[in-house]
Amino acid sequence: MAASTSNAASRPRILTGDTPTHTGLHLGHWVGSLENRVRLQDEYDCFFLLANMHAYTTLAEEPARIRANTLGILRDWLAAGIDPDRSTIVLQTEIPAIAELTWFFAMLLPFNRVMGNPTIKTEIELKNLGDTYSFGFPMYAVGQCADILAFRPELVPVGEDQEAHIEMCRAVAGKFNQVYCGVGNRVPPEEHVKAGGVFPVPKAKLGRVSRLIGIDGVNKMSKSLGNAIFLFDSAAEVKKKVGKIFTGRQSPTEPGKPDNVLMQFCDAFLPAARAAELRDKYVRGDNIGDGHIKMELTDAINVLLEPMRQRRAKLETAEGEAMLVDLLKVHTRRANAVAEETLAMAKKAMKLDYFPRSLGF
């Protein structure tokens, strides 16, 4: 499989991705970003990043796990509908330009700005890292800027929790263009490239559900909190997990809260008209129990996931893994061609263009 480049130059570019801290993705990833990626493949020149370097910020002592997780996420992408003939898959550790750009960008960001990133603060709290996190942990916030800007996208499809990273990325792009390219500080962000900047100032593109609550009804759906329904979960496992959704409601005649986790799941996975109908009956306590709604949700989620399960199963064989590795080789050449072009442009702006280099791809 090879990424098609026939019409790429005429389409605006997007980049987004996932960090392989788990062997696969969950429904929050689907509604927050993944379904958006699948839909946008015909409209945009798409780059999808496997951020395996970032996984070392918390799993540095488990390299085998990171490798397995990386391939697991790739399986989920392909099973969900990412088409390697229409998109480019980026294996982060095989793109040297990302590491170089991370270093340069780190010089443009105040330390307090990096540590004040609300996503970093949240992860430190949720993962109970205290003050034991590695020196490299906060660097991933800078690295995300390099992940994105190495490919000069206009849009970054993300979930709500990643908006702070995109704002930092926008700040870095703007600062670089001003310091090294002479772009005036009053030039609108969307005009930076036209004014001579190397980097577009990218915008976040949120999914239709910016933040899906997990089955615990409290926290955002998360791989690490045990409250997630995974895209590869069996039909029986989906039924079991949906059954655990807790609302605190005692009877079918008790009015339910219109914004609780069960209603959020209805909005995310049922047709809009049906979700509205159920919410109306639910908030009035019109003889509709949580169990009835959970059965309907289970059926809808399994209809969504069953084709993904079937496609993923074909990729879980030894032959499937070999195909994944071959795919990554092909796509690495395409990704490096773009990232090296970006790095050359950046180094020229920084007066570091002493001579050209080649990675031999």
N, C-alpha and C positions, 0 to 999 in steps of 0.2 A: 504494500500500500504506500502511496506517495501523496504528499500534500499538493493539491492543484494550485498552480500560480497563474493560470490563464487570465483570470479577471481580477486578481488580487490588487493590482495597482490602481484599479478604478474604484475600489470600494474602501470606505473608511475602516480603520483597524480597531479591533478590541483585544484586550488581554485580561484574563483572569485565571484563577487556579485554586488549588487546594494543597494543604500541607499534610503529608502522610503520617499523621499521629495515630491513625487507626487503620484497620485493614479495609475499610470501605466507607461509603458515604451514607447519609441518612435523609429522611424526608425533609428536614430543615434545609439541607443543601439543595434538594430538588426544587422546592418552591422559592427559595431565596436567590438561587443563581443558576443552577444546572439546567432547569427547563428553559430559562432565558437563553442560555448558551446554545442549546439544541435548536431553538427557534431562529436564532440570529445568524446561523451559519451561511445562509444564502444571501444575507444582506451585508455582511461584514467580512473583512479579512481577519479571521479568528486565530488567535494564539492562546493555547490553554497550557498553563504552567503546572507541572508536578514539582512542588516546592520541597524537594527532599533535603536540600541543604538546611532549610529552616527547621526541619524535624530534629536536627541535632541539637537545637537549643534546649530540648527537654529529654531527648532519647539518645544522647551521645554515647552511652554505654551499651546500646542495643542496636548495632548496625544491621544485624540480620532482620530484626523486626522492621526497621525503616525500609529495607529493601522489599520485604513482603508487603508492607503497607503501600509502597509506591506502586507496585504491580497490581495490588488490589484496587486502588483508586482508578488506575488506568482501565481495569476491567469494568468498573462501574461506569466510567465515562462512555466506553464503547457500547456497553449494554444499554445505557440510557439514550443513546442516539448521537453521540459525538462521532462524526464521520471523518476519518483520517484522509479521505480524498478531498474534503472541503475545508479542513482546518489543519493547523499546525500544532503538534504536541511538543511541549518544551520540557526537557529533563534538565532541571535547574543546575545540577552539578556538572553538566557537560557544556555549560555556556560560560566560558571564562570572563566574558565581558561583564557579566552581572557582578562578579566579585570586584573587578576593577572599579566599576561605577559606584558600587557600595562605598568604597574607600573615598572616592572623590566627593560623593554626596554627604558623607559624614562630616566633611569639613565645612559644609554649608548650613548645617543644622545645629542650633544651640543644644547643649546637653539637656537643659531643662525642658526644651520642647519635646525631645525624644521621650524622656522619663515622664512627662506630663500627658503622654498619649493615653487616653482613657482605656483603649483596648489592652495596652500593656498592663495597666493597673488592674483591670478586671482579671486578666489571665493569672497574674501573680496571686490574686486573692482566691480565685476558683481552684487553682492547682496547689494552693497552700505552699507556695515557694518561699514565703517570708523574705529573708535576706540571703537565702542560699542559692539563688539563681546564678548562673554563670555570667561572666563578663560579656559573653556573646549574646546572652538572651535579649537585651534591649536592642542589639544591633540588627535583629531581624526586622524591626520597624524601618530602619534605614534600608535594609536589604530589599524590603518590599517595594520601596521607591525605585530601586535599581531593577527589580524584576519587571516592573511596569514600564519604566522609561526606556529600558534597553530595546524595546520594540516599538516605541513612539506611537502608542495608541491614542485614539481620541476618546474612547469610552472604556470603562472598567465595570463590568457587571459584578455586583457584590451584594451581600446581605447588609442589613442596617448596621451591624456591629463593626463592619469594616470601613464605614464612612470616614472615621478619624484617620485611618491610614491613607485614604485617598486625598484628604485635605493636606496631609503632610507631603504627599507626593506632588500635589499641585504647588505647594510652597517651594519645594526643591526645584521643580521645573522652572518656576518663575524666577527664583534666585539665580540659578545657573544662567538662564537666558539674559538676565540683567547684568550679572558680573562678567561673563565671558563673551557675550554676543552683542552687547551694547543696546539691548532692548530697554526702552524707557520704562520707568516705573508707573507711568500712566497708560501704557498700552494695555488694552483689554486682554484678558487671558486667551480668548479665542483668536487673537490677532498676533500672538507671539511668533509663530513660525513665519508668517508673512512679513513680520518686522525683522527677520533675520535670526530668530532663536533656533537652537537645535531641537528643542523638545516641545511638542504640543503640551498644553496644560490640560490633562485629561479630566473628564467628568465621571462621577459615579453613576451607574445605571442600576437602580434597585429592582429586585424581583417583585412579583405581584404580592408576595407575603414577605415583608422585610424582616420579621422576627417570629419564628414559630416556636411556641412554648412546648416543652417536652411533656411526656406523659405524667410527670410528677405534678404538673399544673402550676409550677412555681418558676423554674428556671428555663432559660432558652434551651431548646433541644441541643444536646451536646454529646459528643462521643465519650467524653471523660466522666460524665455525671450519671451514666447509666439510665438516662431517661429518653433514649432515642429509639426510633424504629428505622432499621437500616434497609437500604434498597435491596439487599440480598437476603433479608429475613424470609423464612418460609411462610406460607399462608397460615399455618398453625401458630407460628411465633407472632405474626402480626395480630391475629385474633387475641392471643394471650396478652400482648402489650396494650392493645386498645382497651381491653377489658380492665386494665389497671388504671386507666385515666380516672382521677379522683376529682369530684365536683363538690362533695359535701351535701348533695341533695338527698333527701330521705324518701320521697315518694313521687309518683308521676303527676300528682295534683299540686305539688309544691312549686311555686314559681321559681324558675332558675335565673341565674345571672346571665345577662345577654353577652357578656364579654369573657366568660370563663373558658377554660381550655377546650372543652367539648365543642362549644360554639365556634371557636377559632378553627378547630379541625374541620368542622362542617364547611366553613367559608373556604378553607384551603382545598378540600378534596371532593366536595359535592357540587353539582351544578348550582349556579347562583340562585335560581328560582327555588330550587328545593331547599337550599340552605336557609333562605329567607322564610320559607314556609315552616320549617322546623323551628327556627328561632322564635317565630311568632307564637307557636303553640307552647314552646318551652318556657318562655318568659311569662306566659299566662297560666302555666300549670294546667294545660288543657289535656290531661290524661295521656301524657307521653313520657315514658321513663327513659332514664339514661341508657338502660340496657338495649332498648329498641334502637336508639340513635347509634350506639356503639356497633350493633350488628350491621347497620346500613353503612357506617364508616368503614368497617372492616372489609365489606364487600367492595366498596369503591377503591380503597387503597390496594387491595389484592388485584383488582382489574388493572390498575396502573402498573403494579410491580411485576405481574406474571411474565409479560414479554421480556422485561429486563432480566428476570431470573433465568429464563431460558437462554438468552443470549450470553449471559455471564457464565453459565455452566459449561458452555462450549470453550470458554477461554481458561478454564481451571485445570485443563489437562496439561501434560508435559508439552504436547504440540502447541497448545494455546499459549503457554508461557514463551516458547521459542519465537512464536509469531509476534508477541508483544515486544520482545527484545529487538527483533529485526525492524519492527515498526519504529522503535525509538531511535535506532541508528539512522534510518532515512530522515526522520523528522529533525534529528539533531543537526544534520547538514543544513537543512532549510533554516532552522532557527539561528544557527551560528552565522549564516550569511547576513541575516538582518541585524543581529546584535553586534557583529563586528563592524558593520557599516555605521551603526549608531556610535559605537565607541570611537571609530576613526573621526567622525564628525565632532564628537565631544573633545577629543584630544587635540584636534586642529584648533578648535576654539580656545583651548587652554594653552596653546603654544607648545604642545607636547608631540607634535607631528614631525619627529626627526627623520623617520623613514617608515615605509609601509611594512606591515607584517602579514603573514598568512598562517592559518591553522592547518592548512593542508587538506581541507575537506573539499 
